[in-house]
Amino acid sequence: MVCAGKGGVGKTTTTTATVAAERGLRVLVAPADAARGLADAFGRPLGPDPVPLPTGAAAAGSLHAVEIDLPHAANAGLEVELA
């Protein structure tokens, strides 16, 4: 696997999560920064609902991501459910 991109796009997080998913773990990546780097790295919008992320065939459906709106989460509580 090669993960390349500008600083702050989530290369380390993405690589670690993908490897864990390929080993059979269900992984939810939940960045809580305003940079939105992970969404940029995968080229798809993220929001409060889990979005499946592309992985190798061995991890199909095991890697998901959400984007946390910290001000909203702090006021309303944080709840995420994977199907």
Residue pairs with C-beta under 8 A, 6 or more apart in sequence:
1 15
1 18
1 19
3 11
3 12
3 14
3 15
3 41
4 11
5 11
5 40
5 41
8 35
8 37
9 37
9 38
9 40
9 41
10 29
10 31
10 37
10 38
10 41
11 41
13 29
13 31
13 38
14 29
14 38
14 41
14 42
17 27
17 29
17 53
17 63
18 53
18 55
18 56
18 59
18 63
20 27
21 27
21 55
21 59
21 62
21 63
22 55
22 56
22 58
22 59
22 62
24 59
24 62
25 62
26 62
26 64
26 82
27 62
27 63
27 64
28 50
28 64
28 65
28 66
28 80
28 82
29 38
29 53
29 63
29 64
29 65
29 66
30 65
30 66
30 67
30 68
30 80
31 37
31 38
31 65
31 67
31 68
32 68
32 70
32 73
36 46
36 67
38 46
38 65
38 67
39 45
39 46
39 65
39 67
42 53
42 54
42 65
44 51
45 51
46 65
46 66
46 67
47 66
47 67
48 66
48 67
48 68
48 69
48 80
49 66
50 64
50 65
50 66
50 80
50 81
50 82
50 83
51 64
51 65
51 66
52 61
52 63
52 64
53 63
53 64
53 65
55 62
55 63
64 82
66 80
68 78
